[in-house]
Amino acid sequence: MVSPPTHTDRDDAPTTDSLSDPDTSNELSLLTRLTVSRRLAAEWTALSVAGFVTALFVFGGLYASLTGQADALSVRLDSGTPWELVGPGLLSVGLMVGVIVVHEFVHGMMMKRYGGSPNYGFGVTQFVLPYAYATTERPFTRNQFVVVALAPLVVLTAAIFTLAVAFRWSILLLPLALNVGGAVGDLWMARLLLRYPETVRVVDETTGLAIYGERGVDSPSHASRGFLRASLVGFGMGIGVAFLGMMFAPVLLELSGVTSLSVGPPDSLWSLYQFETSSEGVSSEVGFVGILGVSAVVGLCYALVSTSGT
């Protein structure tokens, strides 16, 4: 719904300095405008990837325990007809695009519930982070905006997971995880807004927020917790690099004539990747637990390096 925030005080904000509260007609002053920088856009891309993969692992584990399908945490690519190979991929892409649309639709429905007229669209923040959005010009109370922000995460996560378990549709874990990863910005905004008193009014500006309140209301600090944030960013980058590599690995290994490859202890919890060719075709398996563990180490190392001078 909104992009990753930075803090802009009222002197620098290129927006109106006051707002008439539609409910009370009181004149409110601009307290803070939250906008996005290129660095934050890149960091939030990494955090979204981390959220996606973590959700895939967590809900995959829950799905496996509830359905008895222990292979829900494994990704396998076996040879077959072109449709057998391409069809599931196209279906997965379609479901993931669909959940993005529905995610924003739920935002819009909650905006409408509180009196807004939502508009929808797509964009790219700072040429780095693609996003879809639902926005409206109507100011909301703090609590209303928190509900608007978190509704897709709560509603869609519950609905998709229920369908996946009820019908044994493990493929729904992909759009479910994407919905969680795509809600990282919504969670961040909700967290920031909860530092303000309930009396403030919030205006969605598509790629940021404007927060208004009565004169004398203090704006809380939006400074990030450096080490924790850097750890999460490094974690997301580790996961992203690992999965991008493993997406292309089967093709590259087969073209190179490699018949078998294991990264990490084979058939164990800490297996990262297994590749094997046989008369029956090509098998490629990703170990989520191992990748999460290695990515956590990468995240800690990244945080130590990036915050060592601060």
Secondary structure, 3 states (H helix, E strand, C coil): CCCCCEEECCCCCCCCCEEECCCCCCEEEEEEEEECCHHHHHHHHHHHHHHHHHHHHHHHHHHHHHHCCHHHHCCECCCCCHHHHHHHHHHHHHHHHHHHHHHHHHHHHHHHHCCCCCEEEEEEECCCEEEEEEECCCCEEHHHHHHHHHHHHHHHHHHHHHHHHHHCCHHHHHHHHHHHHHCHHHHHHHHHHCCCCCCCEEEECCCCEEEEECCCCCCCCCCCCHHHHHHHHHHHHHHHHHHHHHHHHHHHHHHCCCCEEEECCCCCCCCCEEEEEECCEEEEEECHHHHHHHHHHHHHHHHHHHCCCC
